[in-house]
Amino acid sequence: MAELGYRNGQNVRYQYYNSRGNDELLRTVAHKLVQEKVDMIVTSSTTATVIAAKATEGTRIPVLFLSAGNSQILVKSFSSSGSNLAGISSASLELTGKRFELTKELAPRTKRIAMPVDPKGVNYKSITVETHETAAKLGLVISEIHVSSVDQIAKVATTISRKSHDAIFHAPDSLVSEGIDILINAAIKEKLPLMTSLLVNVKRGCLATYAADYAALGRQGAVLADKIFKGTKPSELPIELPYKLKLVLNLKTAKAIDLSISKEILLRADEVIE
C-alpha cells in the first residue's frame, strides 16, 4: 500500500485483529467493524472471509480476501463475485496433489498420512473430497483426525506416531494452522515429515510446502484495494490467482527427522531454510 501512495495515519488507517482460531471472536470483530462503518475489511483466510461476508450483508463495505483457500464457496464465479467481495484465491486446495507428490519425493515410503482437520471448518467438505480423491490416485491413505480446539490438537498430536503413520499433512484449515507448532513438535519427535499448506509454517519447522508466496499476495491485494478505493466496485473485479508459487524446504527439520533431501529437489526449491 505504501508503494501505491498510502501512508498510515495520513490517507489511510489500519486496524489489525487476530482471532487465533476463535470463530466467535472473529464474528465479534466483524460486527464491530460493520458498526464502525469502516471503508474496507481485508481477510487472510476462507473462515474469516465467510464471517466477514455474512456480517457485511446489506452494507456497502467491501471485503477483500487475500488468500482464500476455497474461494468457490464465497463467490458467484471467478469472473465476478456478484457481491461486495473481491480478492485472490490462494489455490491451496488445488495444490493438494502437488504437495502429496512432494511428500512422496521427499519420503518415498510414505503410504499412510495423518490429517488433523476441523469437521466444523468452512473448508472441511472441500478438504475431504480433494485430499481423499487425490491421495487415492497416488496410492496414499488419508487418516482424518478430527479436532475442535487447539487443546484438542495437543491431545491428538500424542497419538500420531511412526507405528500408525508415515507423514502428517496440514490442509488449509485455520484451526489447525493455529495449533501448527504442536504438530511440528510431534512430527519432529516421531521423525515424521510434516507437509503444510502455508509457507510461513516451513520457517516455523514444517518440512516443506508448495504454496502461494504470501508477500506477493499482499502486493497483489494492495492493487485490488487501491482500485476499490478509487471507485471500482468489488463485483467488477475478477477473482485472481496467485502470481507466484514457491517450493520451500526446511533442511534443519529434515536433519532432525533423519531425512536426506536429494540435490535434484534442492535445486528445484525456491527457498531453502537452514
C-alpha contacts under 8 A as a table, 3 or more apart, distances in Angstrom:
res1	aa1	res2	aa2	distance
1	M	4	L	5.10
1	M	5	G	6.58
1	M	6	Y	5.40
1	M	7	R	7.84
1	M	219	R	7.52
1	M	222	A	5.42
1	M	223	V	7.77
1	M	226	D	7.81
2	A	5	G	5.13
2	A	6	Y	4.76
2	A	7	R	6.00
3	E	6	Y	7.27
4	L	222	A	7.98
4	L	223	V	7.88
4	L	226	D	7.60
6	Y	10	Q	7.73
6	Y	11	N	6.01
6	Y	12	V	6.17
7	R	10	Q	5.35
7	R	11	N	5.74
7	R	12	V	5.97
7	R	13	R	7.98
8	N	11	N	6.59
8	N	12	V	5.06
8	N	13	R	5.09
8	N	14	Y	6.79
9	G	12	V	5.82
9	G	13	R	5.31
10	Q	13	R	7.43
17	Y	29	V	7.70
19	S	22	N	5.21
19	S	23	D	7.03
19	S	25	L	5.75
19	S	26	L	5.60
20	R	175	L	7.94
20	R	178	E	6.05
21	G	174	S	6.18
21	G	175	L	4.87
21	G	177	S	7.99
21	G	178	E	5.80
22	N	25	L	5.41
22	N	26	L	6.44
22	N	175	L	7.93
23	D	26	L	4.88
23	D	27	R	6.29
23	D	47	T	7.97
24	E	27	R	5.14
24	E	28	T	6.29
25	L	28	T	5.02
25	L	29	V	6.17
26	L	29	V	5.17
26	L	30	A	6.09
26	L	48	A	6.75
26	L	51	I	7.12
27	R	30	A	5.07
27	R	31	H	6.20
27	R	51	I	6.12
27	R	52	A	7.50
27	R	55	A	7.57
28	T	31	H	5.38
28	T	32	K	6.17
29	V	32	K	5.00
29	V	33	L	6.23
30	A	33	L	5.22
30	A	34	V	6.33
30	A	51	I	7.08
30	A	52	A	5.52
30	A	55	A	6.08
31	H	34	V	5.03
31	H	35	Q	6.18
31	H	55	A	5.81
31	H	56	T	7.97
32	K	35	Q	5.14
32	K	36	E	6.26
33	L	36	E	4.99
33	L	37	K	6.24
33	L	38	V	5.97
33	L	41	I	7.81
34	V	37	K	4.98
34	V	38	V	6.52
34	V	55	A	7.00
34	V	56	T	6.41
34	V	61	I	7.62
37	K	61	I	7.33
38	V	41	I	7.26
38	V	61	I	7.00
39	D	61	I	6.00
39	D	62	P	7.13
40	M	61	I	5.69
40	M	62	P	5.05
40	M	63	V	6.01
40	M	64	L	7.31
41	I	52	A	7.51
41	I	61	I	7.30
41	I	62	P	6.34
41	I	63	V	4.82
41	I	64	L	6.19
42	V	63	V	5.82
42	V	64	L	4.72
42	V	65	F	5.68
42	V	66	L	7.22
43	T	48	A	5.92
43	T	49	T	5.73
43	T	52	A	7.96
43	T	63	V	7.39
43	T	64	L	6.31
43	T	65	F	4.73
43	T	66	L	6.15
43	T	67	S	7.77
44	S	48	A	6.91
44	S	49	T	7.46
44	S	65	F	5.83
44	S	66	L	5.13
44	S	67	S	5.21
44	S	68	A	6.75
45	S	48	A	5.35
45	S	49	T	6.21
45	S	65	F	7.23
45	S	66	L	7.45
45	S	67	S	5.72
45	S	68	A	5.10
45	S	69	G	6.83
45	S	174	S	7.12
46	T	49	T	5.03
46	T	50	V	6.11
46	T	65	F	7.94
46	T	67	S	7.40
46	T	68	A	4.57
46	T	69	G	5.93
46	T	70	N	6.32
46	T	71	S	7.07
46	T	122	V	7.14
46	T	123	N	7.44
47	T	50	V	5.33
47	T	51	I	6.45
47	T	121	G	7.36
47	T	122	V	5.89
47	T	123	N	7.81
47	T	174	S	7.01
48	A	51	I	5.26
48	A	52	A	6.05
49	T	52	A	4.99
49	T	53	A	5.86
49	T	63	V	7.43
49	T	65	F	6.36
49	T	68	A	7.57
49	T	74	L	7.84
50	V	53	A	5.16
50	V	54	K	6.30
50	V	74	L	6.82
50	V	122	V	7.88
51	I	54	K	5.25
51	I	55	A	6.21
52	A	55	A	5.06
52	A	56	T	6.13
52	A	63	V	6.97
53	A	56	T	5.29
53	A	57	E	6.28
53	A	63	V	6.75
53	A	84	N	7.82
53	A	85	L	7.27
54	K	57	E	5.38
56	T	59	T	5.40
56	T	60	R	7.53
56	T	61	I	6.33
60	R	84	N	6.84
61	I	84	N	6.84
62	P	84	N	5.01
62	P	85	L	5.97
62	P	86	A	7.60
62	P	228	I	7.98
62	P	234	P	6.56
63	V	84	N	6.16
63	V	85	L	4.85
63	V	86	A	6.45
64	L	85	L	5.92
64	L	86	A	5.03
64	L	87	G	5.14
64	L	221	G	7.69
64	L	224	L	7.99
64	L	225	A	7.23
65	F	68	A	6.30
65	F	85	L	7.54
65	F	86	A	6.46
65	F	87	G	4.64
65	F	88	I	6.18
65	F	221	G	7.85
66	L	87	G	5.71
66	L	88	I	5.23
66	L	89	S	7.29
66	L	90	S	7.64
66	L	217	L	6.31
66	L	218	G	6.80
66	L	221	G	5.90
67	S	87	G	7.72
67	S	88	I	5.67
67	S	89	S	5.46
67	S	90	S	4.62
67	S	214	Y	7.99
67	S	217	L	7.26
68	A	71	S	5.30
68	A	88	I	6.57
68	A	89	S	4.90
68	A	90	S	5.54
68	A	91	A	7.72
69	G	89	S	6.12
69	G	90	S	5.30
69	G	91	A	5.87
69	G	92	S	4.92
69	G	93	L	6.10
69	G	123	N	7.83
69	G	172	P	6.25
70	N	73	I	6.37
70	N	74	L	7.72
70	N	89	S	6.96
70	N	90	S	7.92
70	N	91	A	7.34
70	N	92	S	7.41
70	N	93	L	6.71
70	N	123	N	6.58
70	N	126	S	7.63
71	S	74	L	5.17
71	S	75	V	6.53
71	S	88	I	7.98
71	S	89	S	5.67
72	Q	75	V	5.87
72	Q	76	K	7.66
72	Q	77	S	7.37
74	L	81	S	7.65
75	V	78	F	7.20
75	V	80	S	7.32
75	V	81	S	4.37
75	V	82	G	6.79
75	V	83	S	7.51
75	V	85	L	7.38
76	K	80	S	6.49
76	K	81	S	4.92
76	K	82	G	5.67
77	S	80	S	5.41
77	S	81	S	5.79
77	S	82	G	7.74
77	S	239	I	7.92
78	F	81	S	6.77
78	F	238	P	5.71
78	F	239	I	4.86
78	F	240	E	7.55
79	S	237	L	7.33
79	S	238	P	4.39
79	S	239	I	6.23
80	S	235	S	5.31
80	S	236	E	6.19
80	S	237	L	6.19
80	S	238	P	5.05
80	S	239	I	6.73
81	S	84	N	7.40
81	S	85	L	5.99
81	S	86	A	6.50
81	S	234	P	7.45
81	S	235	S	5.20
81	S	236	E	7.99
81	S	237	L	7.79
81	S	238	P	7.27
81	S	239	I	7.25
82	G	85	L	7.77
82	G	235	S	5.09
83	S	234	P	7.04
83	S	235	S	5.45
84	N	233	K	7.58
84	N	234	P	5.41
84	N	235	S	6.18
85	L	234	P	5.58
85	L	235	S	6.68
86	A	224	L	7.90
86	A	234	P	5.01
86	A	235	S	6.73
86	A	237	L	6.40
86	A	238	P	7.34
86	A	239	I	6.28
87	G	221	G	6.77
87	G	224	L	7.22
87	G	238	P	7.94
87	G	239	I	5.51
87	G	240	E	6.39
88	I	217	L	7.67
88	I	221	G	7.26
88	I	239	I	5.63
88	I	240	E	4.63
88	I	241	L	5.58
88	I	242	P	6.79
89	S	92	S	7.83
89	S	239	I	6.94
89	S	240	E	6.21
89	S	241	L	5.30
89	S	242	P	6.91
90	S	211	A	7.85
90	S	212	A	6.04
90	S	241	L	6.47
90	S	242	P	6.00
91	A	94	E	5.19
91	A	95	L	6.30
91	A	212	A	7.66
91	A	241	L	6.90
91	A	242	P	7.46
92	S	95	L	5.21
92	S	96	T	6.81
92	S	172	P	6.63
92	S	197	S	6.64
92	S	211	A	6.80
92	S	212	A	7.74
93	L	96	T	5.39
93	L	126	S	7.81
93	L	127	I	6.86
93	L	130	E	6.91
93	L	171	A	7.88
93	L	172	P	7.16
94	E	97	G	7.19
94	E	130	E	7.95
95	L	98	K	5.24
95	L	99	R	6.36
95	L	210	Y	7.39
95	L	211	A	7.28
96	T	99	R	5.17
96	T	100	F	6.29
96	T	130	E	7.25
96	T	131	T	6.66
96	T	134	T	7.35
96	T	171	A	8.00
97	G	100	F	5.13
97	G	101	E	6.14
97	G	131	T	7.89
97	G	134	T	5.82
97	G	135	A	7.52
98	K	101	E	5.08
98	K	102	L	6.12
98	K	210	Y	7.09
99	R	102	L	4.97
99	R	103	T	6.14
99	R	195	M	7.08
99	R	209	T	6.34
99	R	210	Y	6.13
100	F	103	T	4.96
100	F	104	K	6.33
100	F	135	A	7.21
100	F	138	L	7.92
101	E	104	K	5.18
101	E	105	E	6.23
101	E	138	L	7.73
102	L	105	E	4.96
102	L	106	L	6.14
102	L	209	T	7.92
103	T	106	L	5.19
103	T	107	A	5.89
103	T	108	P	7.57
103	T	110	T	7.48
103	T	193	P	7.60
103	T	195	M	6.85
104	K	107	A	5.02
104	K	108	P	4.56
104	K	109	R	7.06
104	K	110	T	5.94
105	E	108	P	5.49
106	L	259	L	7.86
106	L	260	S	7.89
106	L	261	I	6.30
106	L	262	S	8.00
107	A	110	T	5.79
107	A	193	P	7.49
107	A	259	L	7.64
109	R	166	D	7.57
110	T	113	I	7.49
110	T	140	L	7.49
110	T	166	D	5.15
110	T	167	A	6.60
111	K	139	G	6.89
111	K	140	L	4.78
111	K	141	V	6.09
111	K	165	H	7.85
111	K	166	D	6.30
112	R	140	L	6.08
112	R	141	V	4.98
112	R	142	I	6.19
112	R	143	S	7.26
112	R	164	S	7.50
112	R	165	H	4.97
112	R	166	D	5.24
112	R	167	A	6.69
113	I	140	L	7.22
113	I	141	V	6.12
113	I	142	I	4.98
113	I	143	S	6.05
113	I	165	H	5.66
113	I	166	D	5.89
113	I	167	A	4.87
113	I	168	I	5.35
113	I	169	F	6.54
114	A	142	I	6.05
114	A	143	S	4.87
114	A	144	E	6.27
114	A	145	I	6.92
114	A	160	I	7.25
114	A	165	H	6.24
114	A	166	D	7.94
114	A	167	A	6.34
114	A	168	I	4.72
114	A	169	F	6.15
115	M	142	I	6.66
115	M	143	S	5.88
115	M	144	E	4.93
115	M	145	I	5.79
115	M	168	I	5.96
115	M	169	F	5.07
115	M	170	H	6.28
115	M	171	A	7.28
116	P	144	E	5.92
116	P	145	I	4.44
116	P	146	H	5.80
116	P	147	V	6.56
116	P	153	I	7.63
116	P	169	F	7.55
116	P	170	H	6.93
116	P	176	V	6.87
117	V	121	G	7.97
117	V	124	Y	7.31
117	V	144	E	6.68
117	V	145	I	6.07
117	V	146	H	5.18
117	V	147	V	5.88
117	V	171	A	7.39
117	V	173	D	6.58
117	V	175	L	7.89
117	V	176	V	6.47
118	D	121	G	5.18
118	D	124	Y	6.69
118	D	146	H	5.60
118	D	147	V	5.03
118	D	148	S	5.60
118	D	173	D	7.03
118	D	175	L	6.75
118	D	176	V	7.30
119	P	124	Y	5.59
119	P	146	H	6.20
119	P	147	V	7.25
119	P	148	S	7.55
120	K	124	Y	6.71
120	K	148	S	7.60
121	G	124	Y	5.24
121	G	173	D	6.96
121	G	174	S	7.82
121	G	175	L	7.80
122	V	125	K	7.74
123	N	126	S	5.45
123	N	127	I	5.87
123	N	172	P	7.50
123	N	173	D	6.79
124	Y	127	I	5.08
124	Y	128	T	6.07
124	Y	173	D	7.73
125	K	128	T	5.18
125	K	129	V	6.30
126	S	129	V	5.31
126	S	130	E	6.06
127	I	130	E	5.28
127	I	131	T	5.86
127	I	171	A	7.01
127	I	172	P	7.64
128	T	131	T	5.46
128	T	132	H	5.99
129	V	132	H	5.62
129	V	133	E	6.02
130	E	133	E	5.47
130	E	134	T	5.91
131	T	134	T	5.24
131	T	135	A	5.77
131	T	142	I	7.44
132	H	135	A	5.14
132	H	136	A	6.08
132	H	141	V	7.50
132	H	142	I	6.36
133	E	136	A	5.32
133	E	137	K	6.61
134	T	137	K	5.34
134	T	138	L	6.69
135	A	138	L	5.18
135	A	139	G	6.18
135	A	140	L	4.72
135	A	141	V	6.22
135	A	142	I	6.94
136	A	139	G	5.06
136	A	140	L	5.53
136	A	141	V	6.67
137	K	140	L	7.54
145	I	156	V	7.55
147	V	150	V	7.81
147	V	152	Q	5.76
147	V	153	I	5.99
147	V	156	V	7.89
148	S	152	Q	6.45
148	S	153	I	7.84
148	S	175	L	7.70
149	S	152	Q	5.16
149	S	153	I	6.46
149	S	175	L	6.96
150	V	153	I	4.95
150	V	154	A	6.46
150	V	175	L	7.07
150	V	176	V	7.40
150	V	178	E	6.96
150	V	179	G	5.40
151	D	154	A	5.15
151	D	155	K	6.57
152	Q	155	K	4.95
152	Q	156	V	6.21
153	I	156	V	5.27
153	I	157	A	5.90
153	I	176	V	7.46
153	I	179	G	6.52
153	I	182	I	7.32
153	I	183	L	7.76
154	A	157	A	5.28
154	A	158	T	7.10
154	A	179	G	7.74
154	A	182	I	6.11
154	A	183	L	7.79
155	K	158	T	5.90
155	K	159	T	7.59
156	V	159	T	5.28
156	V	160	I	6.99
157	A	160	I	5.49
157	A	182	I	7.12
157	A	183	L	6.12
157	A	186	A	6.03
158	T	161	S	7.57
158	T	186	A	6.87
160	I	164	S	6.89
160	I	165	H	6.78
160	I	186	A	7.53
160	I	190	E	7.96
161	S	164	S	5.62
161	S	165	H	5.95
161	S	190	E	5.73
161	S	192	L	7.89
162	R	165	H	5.16
162	R	166	D	5.94
162	R	190	E	6.06
162	R	191	K	7.48
162	R	192	L	6.87
165	H	168	I	7.60
166	D	192	L	6.28
166	D	193	P	7.56
167	A	192	L	5.16
167	A	193	P	5.00
167	A	194	L	5.98
167	A	195	M	7.80
168	I	187	A	7.40
168	I	192	L	6.92
168	I	193	P	6.29
168	I	194	L	4.68
168	I	195	M	6.30
169	F	194	L	5.84
169	F	195	M	4.98
169	F	196	T	6.12
170	H	173	D	7.51
170	H	176	V	7.20
170	H	177	S	7.68
170	H	194	L	7.35
170	H	195	M	6.08
170	H	196	T	4.61
170	H	197	S	6.03
171	A	196	T	6.68
171	A	197	S	5.75
172	P	177	S	7.69
172	P	197	S	5.75
172	P	198	L	7.86
173	D	176	V	5.46
173	D	177	S	6.18
174	S	177	S	4.93
174	S	178	E	6.38
175	L	178	E	5.19
175	L	179	G	6.78
176	V	179	G	5.12
176	V	180	I	6.01
177	S	180	I	5.04
178	E	181	D	7.92
179	G	182	I	5.59
179	G	183	L	6.89
180	I	183	L	5.10
180	I	184	I	6.13
180	I	201	N	7.51
181	D	184	I	4.95
181	D	185	N	6.29
181	D	204	R	7.36
181	D	205	G	7.80
182	I	185	N	5.33
182	I	186	A	6.34
183	L	186	A	4.99
183	L	187	A	5.97
184	I	187	A	5.11
184	I	188	I	6.21
184	I	194	L	7.11
184	I	205	G	6.01
184	I	206	C	5.92
185	N	188	I	5.30
185	N	189	K	6.11
186	A	189	K	5.09
186	A	190	E	6.17
187	A	190	E	5.23
187	A	191	K	5.65
187	A	192	L	4.84
187	A	193	P	6.56
187	A	194	L	6.34
188	I	191	K	4.73
188	I	192	L	6.26
188	I	193	P	7.88
188	I	253	T	7.29
188	I	256	A	6.42
188	I	257	I	5.75
189	K	192	L	7.88
189	K	257	I	7.85
190	E	257	I	7.69
191	K	256	A	7.20
191	K	257	I	4.12
191	K	258	D	7.01
192	L	257	I	6.42
193	P	206	C	7.67
193	P	207	L	5.91
193	P	254	A	7.80
193	P	257	I	7.36
194	L	206	C	5.37
194	L	207	L	5.37
194	L	208	A	7.17
195	M	206	C	6.31
195	M	207	L	5.93
195	M	208	A	5.37
195	M	209	T	5.83
196	T	199	L	7.55
196	T	201	N	6.72
196	T	202	V	7.24
196	T	206	C	6.46
196	T	207	L	7.74
196	T	208	A	6.48
196	T	209	T	5.45
197	S	209	T	6.13
197	S	210	Y	7.30
197	S	211	A	6.40
198	L	201	N	5.58
198	L	202	V	7.33
198	L	209	T	6.85
198	L	211	A	6.36
198	L	212	A	7.83
199	L	202	V	5.56
199	L	203	K	7.25
199	L	208	A	7.99
199	L	209	T	6.39
199	L	210	Y	7.56
199	L	211	A	6.32
199	L	212	A	7.48
199	L	213	D	7.04
199	L	214	Y	7.56
199	L	248	V	6.97
200	V	203	K	5.40
200	V	204	R	6.65
201	N	204	R	4.79
201	N	205	G	6.33
201	N	206	C	5.71
202	V	205	G	5.15
202	V	206	C	4.37
202	V	207	L	5.94
202	V	208	A	5.64
202	V	209	T	7.03
202	V	248	V	7.04
202	V	249	L	6.78
202	V	250	N	6.10
203	K	206	C	7.08
203	K	250	N	6.94
203	K	273	I	6.81
205	G	250	N	6.89
205	G	252	K	8.00
205	G	253	T	6.05
206	C	250	N	6.98
206	C	253	T	6.96
207	L	249	L	5.98
207	L	250	N	5.20
207	L	251	L	7.59
207	L	253	T	5.79
207	L	254	A	6.34
208	A	247	L	7.47
208	A	248	V	5.55
208	A	249	L	4.49
208	A	250	N	6.16
209	T	246	K	7.92
209	T	247	L	5.90
209	T	248	V	5.64
209	T	249	L	6.94
210	Y	245	L	6.84
210	Y	246	K	5.51
210	Y	247	L	4.43
210	Y	248	V	6.49
211	A	245	L	5.29
211	A	246	K	5.54
211	A	247	L	6.80
212	A	216	A	7.94
212	A	217	L	7.37
212	A	242	P	6.08
212	A	243	Y	7.97
212	A	244	K	5.94
212	A	245	L	4.36
212	A	246	K	6.22
213	D	216	A	5.31
213	D	217	L	6.26
213	D	242	P	7.73
213	D	244	K	5.80
213	D	245	L	5.60
213	D	246	K	6.16
214	Y	217	L	4.73
214	Y	218	G	6.16
215	A	218	G	5.12
215	A	219	R	6.59
216	A	219	R	5.16
216	A	220	Q	6.10
216	A	242	P	7.85
216	A	243	Y	7.19
216	A	244	K	6.71
217	L	220	Q	4.91
217	L	221	G	5.92
217	L	242	P	6.46
217	L	243	Y	7.56
218	G	221	G	5.04
218	G	222	A	6.12
219	R	222	A	5.04
219	R	223	V	6.67
220	Q	223	V	5.51
220	Q	224	L	6.86
220	Q	243	Y	7.78
221	G	224	L	5.07
221	G	225	A	6.19
222	A	225	A	4.99
222	A	226	D	6.11
223	V	226	D	5.11
223	V	227	K	6.35
224	L	227	K	5.14
224	L	228	I	6.36
225	A	228	I	5.16
225	A	229	F	6.15
226	D	229	F	5.10
226	D	230	K	6.17
227	K	230	K	5.09
227	K	231	G	6.53
227	K	232	T	5.59
228	I	231	G	5.22
228	I	232	T	4.62
228	I	233	K	6.04
228	I	234	P	6.56
229	F	232	T	7.23
232	T	236	E	6.70
232	T	237	L	7.69
233	K	236	E	5.30
233	K	237	L	7.13
234	P	237	L	5.47
235	S	238	P	7.54
242	P	245	L	6.99
246	K	269	A	7.51
246	K	270	D	5.65
246	K	271	E	7.53
247	L	268	R	7.54
247	L	269	A	5.00
247	L	270	D	5.28
247	L	271	E	6.68
248	V	269	A	5.75
248	V	270	D	5.96
248	V	271	E	4.84
248	V	272	V	5.82
248	V	273	I	7.64
249	L	266	L	7.91
249	L	269	A	6.89
249	L	271	E	6.54
249	L	272	V	4.95
249	L	273	I	6.11
250	N	253	T	5.46
250	N	254	A	6.37
250	N	272	V	5.91
250	N	273	I	4.59
250	N	274	E	6.26
251	L	254	A	4.81
251	L	255	K	6.12
251	L	272	V	6.81
251	L	273	I	5.84
251	L	274	E	5.15
252	K	255	K	5.25
252	K	256	A	6.29
252	K	273	I	7.06
252	K	274	E	5.25
253	T	256	A	4.89
253	T	257	I	6.33
254	A	257	I	5.38
254	A	258	D	6.14
254	A	259	L	4.93
254	A	260	S	6.71
254	A	261	I	7.48
255	K	258	D	4.95
255	K	259	L	5.83
255	K	260	S	7.22
256	A	259	L	7.66
261	I	265	I	6.79
261	I	266	L	6.98
262	S	265	I	5.48
262	S	266	L	6.41
263	K	266	L	4.96
263	K	267	L	6.10
264	E	267	L	5.27
264	E	268	R	6.50
265	I	268	R	5.09
265	I	269	A	6.33
266	L	269	A	5.22
266	L	272	V	7.47
269	A	272	V	6.59
